[in-house]
Amino acid sequence: MKCLHCKKNFLAKDKKYLPFCSSRCKSLDLSDWLSETNKISDSLNPDQDKF
Ligand SMILES: [Zn+2]
C-alpha cells in the first residue's frame, strides 16, 4: 500500500501506523495538518491577540 505522507509503497506490517508507513510519517503528517489549521485560524481571527 501507499503511504499518505511520503507516497512510497510499503508493506503494512505494523498496522498501528496505517495509513502511513512509519511513526515518522504519521507524526510529520500530523504536524503538517496542525500548522495548516493554525494558519487558517490565524487568518480567521486576526484580532484575537488584542484582547
Ligand atoms: Zn511514509
N, CA, C, O and the ligand as a Tripos MOL2 file, in Angstrom:
@<TRIPOS>MOLECULE
protein
  205   203    52     0     0
PROTEIN
NO_CHARGES

@<TRIPOS>ATOM
      1 N           0.8310   -1.2030    0.0000 N.3       1 MET1
      2 CA          0.0000    0.0000    0.0000 C.3       1 MET1
      3 C           0.8610    1.2460    0.0000 C.2       1 MET1
      4 O           2.0780    1.1570    0.1630 O.2       1 MET1
      5 N           0.2510    2.3990   -0.1800 N.am      2 LYS2
      6 CA          0.9890    3.6360   -0.3660 C.3       2 LYS2
      7 C           0.8620    4.5290    0.8630 C.2       2 LYS2
      8 O          -0.2340    4.7300    1.3860 O.2       2 LYS2
      9 N           1.9850    5.0580    1.3120 N.am      3 CYS3
     10 CA          1.9700    5.9480    2.4660 C.3       3 CYS3
     11 C           1.3490    7.2970    2.1000 C.2       3 CYS3
     12 O           1.6780    7.8660    1.0600 O.2       3 CYS3
     13 N           0.4760    7.7980    2.9260 N.am      4 LEU4
     14 CA         -0.1870    9.0720    2.6370 C.3       4 LEU4
     15 C           0.7690   10.2520    2.7350 C.2       4 LEU4
     16 O           0.5150   11.3020    2.1440 O.2       4 LEU4
     17 N           1.8580   10.0970    3.4670 N.am      5 HIS5
     18 CA          2.7720   11.2240    3.6460 C.3       5 HIS5
     19 C           3.8990   11.2330    2.6190 C.2       5 HIS5
     20 O           4.0660   12.2220    1.9050 O.2       5 HIS5
     21 N           4.6830   10.1430    2.5270 N.am      6 CYS6
     22 CA          5.8420   10.1320    1.6240 C.3       6 CYS6
     23 C           5.5200    9.5030    0.2750 C.2       6 CYS6
     24 O           6.3670    9.5180   -0.6180 O.2       6 CYS6
     25 N           4.3290    8.9540    0.1010 N.am      7 LYS7
     26 CA          3.8560    8.3700   -1.1550 C.3       7 LYS7
     27 C           4.6560    7.1600   -1.6060 C.2       7 LYS7
     28 O           4.6000    6.7760   -2.7740 O.2       7 LYS7
     29 N           5.4000    6.5580   -0.6850 N.am      8 LYS8
     30 CA          6.1460    5.3590   -1.0280 C.3       8 LYS8
     31 C           5.2750    4.1420   -0.8190 C.2       8 LYS8
     32 O           4.4070    4.1090    0.0540 O.2       8 LYS8
     33 N           5.5360    3.1180   -1.6620 N.am      9 ASN9
     34 CA          4.8630    1.8490   -1.4420 C.3       9 ASN9
     35 C           5.5340    1.1110   -0.2930 C.2       9 ASN9
     36 O           6.7610    1.0760   -0.2030 O.2       9 ASN9
     37 N           4.7350    0.5290    0.5760 N.am     10 PHE10
     38 CA          5.2990   -0.2040    1.7000 C.3      10 PHE10
     39 C           4.4080   -1.3750    2.0640 C.2      10 PHE10
     40 O           3.2320   -1.4260    1.7030 O.2      10 PHE10
     41 N           4.9960   -2.3120    2.7860 N.am     11 LEU11
     42 CA          4.2190   -3.4380    3.2880 C.3      11 LEU11
     43 C           3.6560   -3.0600    4.6500 C.2      11 LEU11
     44 O           4.3910   -2.6280    5.5390 O.2      11 LEU11
     45 N           2.3570   -3.2250    4.8040 N.am     12 ALA12
     46 CA          1.6980   -2.8260    6.0500 C.3      12 ALA12
     47 C           1.9360   -3.8760    7.1230 C.2      12 ALA12
     48 O           1.0190   -4.5920    7.5250 O.2      12 ALA12
     49 N           3.1830   -3.9590    7.5830 N.am     13 LYS13
     50 CA          3.4990   -4.9370    8.6270 C.3      13 LYS13
     51 C           3.0000   -4.4550    9.9870 C.2      13 LYS13
     52 O           2.4310   -5.2140   10.7720 O.2      13 LYS13
     53 N           3.2350   -3.1540   10.2380 N.am     14 ASP14
     54 CA          2.8380   -2.6030   11.5330 C.3      14 ASP14
     55 C           1.5850   -1.7630   11.3480 C.2      14 ASP14
     56 O           1.6580   -0.6130   10.9160 O.2      14 ASP14
     57 N           0.4560   -2.3300   11.6700 N.am     15 LYS15
     58 CA         -0.8180   -1.6840   11.3470 C.3      15 LYS15
     59 C          -1.1180   -0.4610   12.2020 C.2      15 LYS15
     60 O          -2.0420    0.2910   11.8910 O.2      15 LYS15
     61 N          -0.3560   -0.2460   13.2730 N.am     16 LYS16
     62 CA         -0.7100    0.8870   14.1380 C.3      16 LYS16
     63 C          -0.3470    2.2360   13.5170 C.2      16 LYS16
     64 O          -0.7970    3.2810   13.9860 O.2      16 LYS16
     65 N           0.4820    2.2060   12.4410 N.am     17 TYR17
     66 CA          0.8340    3.4680   11.7930 C.3      17 TYR17
     67 C           0.0150    3.7320   10.5350 C.2      17 TYR17
     68 O           0.1670    4.7790    9.9060 O.2      17 TYR17
     69 N          -0.8480    2.7960   10.1640 N.am     18 LEU18
     70 CA         -1.6480    2.9860    8.9550 C.3      18 LEU18
     71 C          -2.4960    4.2530    9.0400 C.2      18 LEU18
     72 O          -2.9530    4.5840   10.1340 O.2      18 LEU18
     73 N          -2.7320    4.9800    7.9470 N.am     19 PRO19
     74 CA         -2.2810    4.6840    6.5780 C.3      19 PRO19
     75 C          -0.8830    5.2300    6.2510 C.2      19 PRO19
     76 O          -0.6140    5.5800    5.1020 O.2      19 PRO19
     77 N          -0.0180    5.3030    7.2230 N.am     20 PHE20
     78 CA          1.3520    5.7690    6.9840 C.3      20 PHE20
     79 C           2.3210    4.6000    7.1120 C.2      20 PHE20
     80 O           1.9860    3.5710    7.6970 O.2      20 PHE20
     81 N           3.5330    4.7630    6.5570 N.am     21 CYS21
     82 CA          4.4900    3.6590    6.5520 C.3      21 CYS21
     83 C           5.2320    3.5520    7.8780 C.2      21 CYS21
     84 O           5.7690    2.4920    8.1970 O.2      21 CYS21
     85 N           5.2720    4.6300    8.6540 N.am     22 SER22
     86 CA          6.0540    4.6040    9.8930 C.3      22 SER22
     87 C           5.5390    5.6550   10.8630 C.2      22 SER22
     88 O           4.7240    6.5070   10.5110 O.2      22 SER22
     89 N           6.0330    5.5740   12.0940 N.am     23 SER23
     90 CA          5.6420    6.5850   13.0810 C.3      23 SER23
     91 C           6.1160    7.9650   12.6540 C.2      23 SER23
     92 O           5.4690    8.9690   12.9500 O.2      23 SER23
     93 N           7.2550    8.0140   11.9520 N.am     24 ARG24
     94 CA          7.8060    9.2800   11.4960 C.3      24 ARG24
     95 C           6.8480    9.9690   10.5140 C.2      24 ARG24
     96 O           6.5400   11.1510   10.6670 O.2      24 ARG24
     97 N           6.3830    9.2210    9.5090 N.am     25 CYS25
     98 CA          5.4550    9.7950    8.5400 C.3      25 CYS25
     99 C           4.1470   10.1940    9.2150 C.2      25 CYS25
    100 O           3.5420   11.2060    8.8640 O.2      25 CYS25
    101 N           3.7250    9.4050   10.1690 N.am     26 LYS26
    102 CA          2.4840    9.7140   10.8620 C.3      26 LYS26
    103 C           2.5930   11.0390   11.6190 C.2      26 LYS26
    104 O           1.6940   11.8760   11.5380 O.2      26 LYS26
    105 N           3.6900   11.2280   12.3510 N.am     27 SER27
    106 CA          3.8410   12.4610   13.1230 C.3      27 SER27
    107 C           4.1300   13.6540   12.2150 C.2      27 SER27
    108 O           3.6860   14.7670   12.4980 O.2      27 SER27
    109 N           4.8720   13.4350   11.1240 N.am     28 LEU28
    110 CA          5.1270   14.5330   10.1870 C.3      28 LEU28
    111 C           3.8410   15.0070    9.5360 C.2      28 LEU28
    112 O           3.6100   16.2060    9.3850 O.2      28 LEU28
    113 N           3.0100   14.0510    9.1530 N.am     29 ASP29
    114 CA          1.7560   14.4240    8.5270 C.3      29 ASP29
    115 C           0.8480   15.1550    9.5070 C.2      29 ASP29
    116 O           0.1590   16.1050    9.1360 O.2      29 ASP29
    117 N           0.8510   14.7130   10.7480 N.am     30 LEU30
    118 CA          0.0370   15.3600   11.7750 C.3      30 LEU30
    119 C           0.5150   16.8040   12.0210 C.2      30 LEU30
    120 O          -0.3000   17.7130   12.1770 O.2      30 LEU30
    121 N           1.8370   17.0020   12.0550 N.am     31 SER31
    122 CA          2.3440   18.3570   12.2850 C.3      31 SER31
    123 C           2.0660   19.2700   11.0940 C.2      31 SER31
    124 O           1.8270   20.4650   11.2690 O.2      31 SER31
    125 N           2.0960   18.7070    9.8710 N.am     32 ASP32
    126 CA          1.6900   19.4750    8.6910 C.3      32 ASP32
    127 C           0.2490   19.9400    8.8390 C.2      32 ASP32
    128 O          -0.0820   21.1000    8.5930 O.2      32 ASP32
    129 N          -0.5850   19.0150    9.2430 N.am     33 TRP33
    130 CA         -2.0130   19.3100    9.3750 C.3      33 TRP33
    131 C          -2.2510   20.3640   10.4630 C.2      33 TRP33
    132 O          -3.0830   21.2560   10.2980 O.2      33 TRP33
    133 N          -1.5220   20.2560   11.5600 N.am     34 LEU34
    134 CA         -1.6800   21.2220   12.6450 C.3      34 LEU34
    135 C          -1.2250   22.6170   12.2270 C.2      34 LEU34
    136 O          -1.8570   23.6070   12.5960 O.2      34 LEU34
    137 N          -0.1380   22.7090   11.4620 N.am     35 SER35
    138 CA          0.3190   24.0280   11.0170 C.3      35 SER35
    139 C          -0.6570   24.6340   10.0200 C.2      35 SER35
    140 O          -0.8630   25.8480   10.0150 O.2      35 SER35
    141 N          -1.2630   23.8000    9.1710 N.am     36 GLU36
    142 CA         -2.3080   24.2910    8.2750 C.3      36 GLU36
    143 C          -3.4940   24.8400    9.0770 C.2      36 GLU36
    144 O          -4.0240   25.9050    8.7600 O.2      36 GLU36
    145 N          -3.8950   24.1180   10.0970 N.am     37 THR37
    146 CA         -5.0140   24.5360   10.9310 C.3      37 THR37
    147 C          -4.7020   25.8670   11.6260 C.2      37 THR37
    148 O          -5.5640   26.7400   11.7300 O.2      37 THR37
    149 N          -3.4720   26.0080   12.0950 N.am     38 ASN38
    150 CA         -3.0760   27.2570   12.7420 C.3      38 ASN38
    151 C          -3.1090   28.4300   11.7800 C.2      38 ASN38
    152 O          -3.5300   29.5250   12.1520 O.2      38 ASN38
    153 N          -2.6650   28.2130   10.5300 N.am     39 LYS39
    154 CA         -2.7000   29.2650    9.5170 C.3      39 LYS39
    155 C          -4.1320   29.7230    9.2680 C.2      39 LYS39
    156 O          -4.4130   30.9180    9.1850 O.2      39 LYS39
    157 N          -5.0310   28.7480    9.1520 N.am     40 ILE40
    158 CA         -6.4220   29.0640    8.8640 C.3      40 ILE40
    159 C          -7.0430   29.8610   10.0210 C.2      40 ILE40
    160 O          -7.7150   30.8660    9.7890 O.2      40 ILE40
    161 N          -6.8200   29.4150   11.2590 N.am     41 SER41
    162 CA         -7.4240   30.1120   12.3880 C.3      41 SER41
    163 C          -6.7950   31.5010   12.5730 C.2      41 SER41
    164 O          -7.4710   32.4270   13.0240 O.2      41 SER41
    165 N          -5.5120   31.6530   12.2300 N.am     42 ASP42
    166 CA         -4.8790   32.9700   12.2920 C.3      42 ASP42
    167 C          -5.5490   33.9520   11.3430 C.2      42 ASP42
    168 O          -5.8100   35.1010   11.7020 O.2      42 ASP42
    169 N          -5.8270   33.4860   10.1210 N.am     43 SER43
    170 CA         -6.4240   34.3950    9.1500 C.3      43 SER43
    171 C          -7.8930   34.6810    9.4650 C.2      43 SER43
    172 O          -8.4180   35.7310    9.0950 O.2      43 SER43
    173 N          -8.5490   33.7490   10.1460 N.am     44 LEU44
    174 CA         -9.9460   33.9690   10.5170 C.3      44 LEU44
    175 C         -10.0760   34.9010   11.7180 C.2      44 LEU44
    176 O         -11.0710   35.6150   11.8470 O.2      44 LEU44
    177 N          -9.0730   34.8970   12.5960 N.am     45 ASN45
    178 CA         -9.1260   35.6910   13.8090 C.3      45 ASN45
    179 C          -7.8980   36.6120   13.9350 C.2      45 ASN45
    180 O          -7.0740   36.4110   14.8260 O.2      45 ASN45
    181 N          -7.7690   37.5980   13.0720 N.am     46 PRO46
    182 CA         -6.5600   38.4330   13.0930 C.3      46 PRO46
    183 C          -6.4570   39.3130   14.3470 C.2      46 PRO46
    184 O          -5.3640   39.7390   14.7180 O.2      46 PRO46
    185 N          -7.5830   39.5800   14.9900 N.am     47 ASP47
    186 CA         -7.5730   40.4830   16.1480 C.3      47 ASP47
    187 C          -7.5880   39.7470   17.4850 C.2      47 ASP47
    188 O          -7.7360   40.3560   18.5450 O.2      47 ASP47
    189 N          -7.4300   38.4230   17.4140 N.am     48 GLN48
    190 CA         -7.5840   37.5930   18.6000 C.3      48 GLN48
    191 C          -6.6240   38.0020   19.7370 C.2      48 GLN48
    192 O          -6.9980   37.9450   20.9090 O.2      48 GLN48
    193 N          -5.3990   38.4090   19.3950 N.am     49 ASP49
    194 CA         -4.4050   38.7100   20.4310 C.3      49 ASP49
    195 C          -4.5930   40.0730   21.0690 C.2      49 ASP49
    196 O          -3.8910   40.3940   22.0280 O.2      49 ASP49
    197 N          -5.5150   40.8860   20.5730 N.am     50 LYS50
    198 CA         -5.6560   42.2400   21.0830 C.3      50 LYS50
    199 C          -6.4050   42.3110   22.4130 C.2      50 LYS50
    200 O          -6.3320   43.3070   23.1330 O.2      50 LYS50
    201 N          -7.1200   41.2370   22.7180 N.am     51 PHE51
    202 CA         -7.9300   41.2730   23.9360 C.3      51 PHE51
    203 C          -7.2260   40.6770   25.1550 C.2      51 PHE51
    204 O          -7.7980   40.6460   26.2450 O.2      51 PHE51
    205 ZN          5.8290    7.2800    4.6590 Zn       52 ZN52
@<TRIPOS>BOND
     1     1     2 1
     2     2     3 1
     3     3     4 2
     4     3     5 am
     5     5     6 1
     6     6     7 1
     7     7     8 2
     8     7     9 am
     9     9    10 1
    10    10    11 1
    11    11    12 2
    12    11    13 am
    13    13    14 1
    14    14    15 1
    15    15    16 2
    16    15    17 am
    17    17    18 1
    18    18    19 1
    19    19    20 2
    20    19    21 am
    21    21    22 1
    22    22    23 1
    23    23    24 2
    24    23    25 am
    25    25    26 1
    26    26    27 1
    27    27    28 2
    28    27    29 am
    29    29    30 1
    30    30    31 1
    31    31    32 2
    32    31    33 am
    33    33    34 1
    34    34    35 1
    35    35    36 2
    36    35    37 am
    37    37    38 1
    38    38    39 1
    39    39    40 2
    40    39    41 am
    41    41    42 1
    42    42    43 1
    43    43    44 2
    44    43    45 am
    45    45    46 1
    46    46    47 1
    47    47    48 2
    48    47    49 am
    49    49    50 1
    50    50    51 1
    51    51    52 2
    52    51    53 am
    53    53    54 1
    54    54    55 1
    55    55    56 2
    56    55    57 am
    57    57    58 1
    58    58    59 1
    59    59    60 2
    60    59    61 am
    61    61    62 1
    62    62    63 1
    63    63    64 2
    64    63    65 am
    65    65    66 1
    66    66    67 1
    67    67    68 2
    68    67    69 am
    69    69    70 1
    70    70    71 1
    71    71    72 2
    72    71    73 am
    73    73    74 1
    74    74    75 1
    75    75    76 2
    76    75    77 am
    77    77    78 1
    78    78    79 1
    79    79    80 2
    80    79    81 am
    81    81    82 1
    82    82    83 1
    83    83    84 2
    84    83    85 am
    85    85    86 1
    86    86    87 1
    87    87    88 2
    88    87    89 am
    89    89    90 1
    90    90    91 1
    91    91    92 2
    92    91    93 am
    93    93    94 1
    94    94    95 1
    95    95    96 2
    96    95    97 am
    97    97    98 1
    98    98    99 1
    99    99   100 2
   100    99   101 am
   101   101   102 1
   102   102   103 1
   103   103   104 2
   104   103   105 am
   105   105   106 1
   106   106   107 1
   107   107   108 2
   108   107   109 am
   109   109   110 1
   110   110   111 1
   111   111   112 2
   112   111   113 am
   113   113   114 1
   114   114   115 1
   115   115   116 2
   116   115   117 am
   117   117   118 1
   118   118   119 1
   119   119   120 2
   120   119   121 am
   121   121   122 1
   122   122   123 1
   123   123   124 2
   124   123   125 am
   125   125   126 1
   126   126   127 1
   127   127   128 2
   128   127   129 am
   129   129   130 1
   130   130   131 1
   131   131   132 2
   132   131   133 am
   133   133   134 1
   134   134   135 1
   135   135   136 2
   136   135   137 am
   137   137   138 1
   138   138   139 1
   139   139   140 2
   140   139   141 am
   141   141   142 1
   142   142   143 1
   143   143   144 2
   144   143   145 am
   145   145   146 1
   146   146   147 1
   147   147   148 2
   148   147   149 am
   149   149   150 1
   150   150   151 1
   151   151   152 2
   152   151   153 am
   153   153   154 1
   154   154   155 1
   155   155   156 2
   156   155   157 am
   157   157   158 1
   158   158   159 1
   159   159   160 2
   160   159   161 am
   161   161   162 1
   162   162   163 1
   163   163   164 2
   164   163   165 am
   165   165   166 1
   166   166   167 1
   167   167   168 2
   168   167   169 am
   169   169   170 1
   170   170   171 1
   171   171   172 2
   172   171   173 am
   173   173   174 1
   174   174   175 1
   175   175   176 2
   176   175   177 am
   177   177   178 1
   178   178   179 1
   179   179   180 2
   180   179   181 am
   181   181   182 1
   182   182   183 1
   183   183   184 2
   184   183   185 am
   185   185   186 1
   186   186   187 1
   187   187   188 2
   188   187   189 am
   189   189   190 1
   190   190   191 1
   191   191   192 2
   192   191   193 am
   193   193   194 1
   194   194   195 1
   195   195   196 2
   196   195   197 am
   197   197   198 1
   198   198   199 1
   199   199   200 2
   200   199   201 am
   201   201   202 1
   202   202   203 1
   203   203   204 2
@<TRIPOS>SUBSTRUCTURE
     1 MET1         2 RESIDUE 1 A MET
     2 LYS2         6 RESIDUE 1 A LYS
     3 CYS3        10 RESIDUE 1 A CYS
     4 LEU4        14 RESIDUE 1 A LEU
     5 HIS5        18 RESIDUE 1 A HIS
     6 CYS6        22 RESIDUE 1 A CYS
     7 LYS7        26 RESIDUE 1 A LYS
     8 LYS8        30 RESIDUE 1 A LYS
     9 ASN9        34 RESIDUE 1 A ASN
    10 PHE10       38 RESIDUE 1 A PHE
    11 LEU11       42 RESIDUE 1 A LEU
    12 ALA12       46 RESIDUE 1 A ALA
    13 LYS13       50 RESIDUE 1 A LYS
    14 ASP14       54 RESIDUE 1 A ASP
    15 LYS15       58 RESIDUE 1 A LYS
    16 LYS16       62 RESIDUE 1 A LYS
    17 TYR17       66 RESIDUE 1 A TYR
    18 LEU18       70 RESIDUE 1 A LEU
    19 PRO19       74 RESIDUE 1 A PRO
    20 PHE20       78 RESIDUE 1 A PHE
    21 CYS21       82 RESIDUE 1 A CYS
    22 SER22       86 RESIDUE 1 A SER
    23 SER23       90 RESIDUE 1 A SER
    24 ARG24       94 RESIDUE 1 A ARG
    25 CYS25       98 RESIDUE 1 A CYS
    26 LYS26      102 RESIDUE 1 A LYS
    27 SER27      106 RESIDUE 1 A SER
    28 LEU28      110 RESIDUE 1 A LEU
    29 ASP29      114 RESIDUE 1 A ASP
    30 LEU30      118 RESIDUE 1 A LEU
    31 SER31      122 RESIDUE 1 A SER
    32 ASP32      126 RESIDUE 1 A ASP
    33 TRP33      130 RESIDUE 1 A TRP
    34 LEU34      134 RESIDUE 1 A LEU
    35 SER35      138 RESIDUE 1 A SER
    36 GLU36      142 RESIDUE 1 A GLU
    37 THR37      146 RESIDUE 1 A THR
    38 ASN38      150 RESIDUE 1 A ASN
    39 LYS39      154 RESIDUE 1 A LYS
    40 ILE40      158 RESIDUE 1 A ILE
    41 SER41      162 RESIDUE 1 A SER
    42 ASP42      166 RESIDUE 1 A ASP
    43 SER43      170 RESIDUE 1 A SER
    44 LEU44      174 RESIDUE 1 A LEU
    45 ASN45      178 RESIDUE 1 A ASN
    46 PRO46      182 RESIDUE 1 A PRO
    47 ASP47      186 RESIDUE 1 A ASP
    48 GLN48      190 RESIDUE 1 A GLN
    49 ASP49      194 RESIDUE 1 A ASP
    50 LYS50      198 RESIDUE 1 A LYS
    51 PHE51      202 RESIDUE 1 A PHE
    52 ZN52       205 GROUP 0 **** ****
